[in-house]
């Protein structure tokens, strides 16, 4: 019953960003929708899950110290609940008696430290029994476990009369961070029926500190222990990301299928733009680059009238290619000339380094395939030294998108014609 994990991961070259051992690429297909909460609520969940997990971890250590693992096993220890009594947090460890679940031990967190005790009255209140039942029900309904051990956290549902229970994949391997494999259950007030079950990731996403250290030793990373991942079950990070940032004391970058990038730091979630300074902007551009698919439009030299062809369909990468190189170019067979690019992206707004495309004499057409986005295509070009962007297909830009495009065009123009 150790706490979930406490370490960091596999480094992305030169950036100090760690990539997963498994699940590095988003799984194909659309996962079922999960129950959504606003960002402040998920941040609050993350803090409360972390607090409960810490209590359970410390209480378990004390139980093992007092009873030993074999002793607790002989006592029939089977799960726990958490309570607040007289302003003190209490972890109540359970076993199954003839009449049903009852309290086996209590660990009370007082000012001087946690106190182990065996209660004289072992009977559970109706609320305690409901919480215990809800926790056990969650553990019995994990479809695709990512660990041989799971911990639970139970909170009152802020939007109903029932419970929210998290089944958290756990490990005693100090090398691992487990981001995937966690579930959230919405459960009835009596703890006996499941109203909703949400898998909070697709697949068993995990990271290795040892592999990250090896990469740092090879010179591939700064050793900052920052974790980067794609998240496809919702369009924002979820409470597990807030919890993980607190548990591992590390910075998480999360990319979602609507083209947004998020930073999760100390349990707080912040949307970040591609032109943000430092690691924030790099991470946002990296997510955008992973999802991008571009095709080069070429012409054959000497052909009259000029005809156009497609080269490297869906294989060219613009965002990643322009990250470090001062100019953009594509390698083509002899006799062909690049006229432009068509890129499928998760966002209709041009990227910060797209000025290098038009500087190279090519037009850039961007189609938006971000989840929840309108079907649009825009065209970026350089006309008489002026960067222009026109929607050539689909709905006009919303006010928010128009403002973002205007800001980005100003930055692109400044990059082409820097002020003296």
Order of alpha helices (4+ residues) and beta strands (2+ residues): beta-beta-alpha-alpha-beta-beta-beta-beta-alpha-beta-beta-beta-beta-beta-beta-alpha-beta-alpha-beta-beta-beta-alpha-beta-beta-beta-alpha-beta-beta-beta-alpha
